[in-house]
Amino acid sequence: MKKDIHPEYREVLFHDVGADKYFLIKSTLKTDQTKEWEDGQTYPYYTLDISSASHPYYTGKQKMIDTAGQVDKFKKRYSKT
């Protein structure tokens, strides 16, 4: 492998501000902010608007849309022509 062409792979602290959850994950993301984690070490810090902790699909709070009713309305409306 060539030297000095790969990005630095390190642990980054991600913060989902919607759910107030923290994730310590290895990443190549570059950030200027740092924050001290529970283990006493300082890690690069990045805030997220949404993650699996706050996304409606993963939390089970997703609203189901009545698509069957909409399809039936469409068929009824345009079946005459």
N, C-alpha and C positions, 0 to 999 in steps of 0.2 A: 504494500500500500504506500501511496505517496504521503509524505509527511507535511504537516501544516496546511492541509486543505479541508480537513474535517472539522465541523463545529464542535465546541466543547459540550460533552454529554455529562450533565451533573444533576443533582437533586434540586428541584424547584418547589417552593411552597405555593400552591394555588389556593385562593380563597374565593368561595362562592358566596357573594355578599347577599344573595337572595335567601339562601338557607342558612347562612352563617356557619358553613362547614369548611374545613381545611383539608387539603390533600397534599401529601408529600410524594411527588412523582419525579422520576428521572426524565429530563427533557433537554433539548438544545435551545430552548427559548432564551432570548437575551432580554434582560430587564435591568433597570438601574436601581430598583427598590430592593431592600433587604428587610428581613424580619426574623426575630428570634423565635424558635419553635420550642415545643414542650421539652425536648431533650437538652435544651440549653445551647444548641448550636444555632448559628445565624445562616439563613438560606436566602437565595434570591426569591423575591416575592412578586406574585402576579395576581391581580383580581379578575374574577370572572363574573359575568352577569347571570349566567345560567350554566348548570352542570347536571349530572345525573341525580344529584341530591335535590334539585329544585325543578327539574323539567317535569311537566304534567304527565308525560307518557311513562316515565320511570317511577313516579311517585304514586300512580294510580288515580290521580285526580283529573284525568283527561275527560273532556266532555264528548259524549258520543252524539253524532249528528244522525238524524233519521234520513239516511240516504235512500232507503227502500221506499219511503213515502214520496220522496222527490222524484224517483224514477217512475213510480206509478202515475204521478201527476203528469209527467212528461209524456208517457205513453198514452194516457187518456186524452190529453190535449191534442196530440199530433197523430193519433190513430185514425182520425176521421179523414185526413187528407191523403 
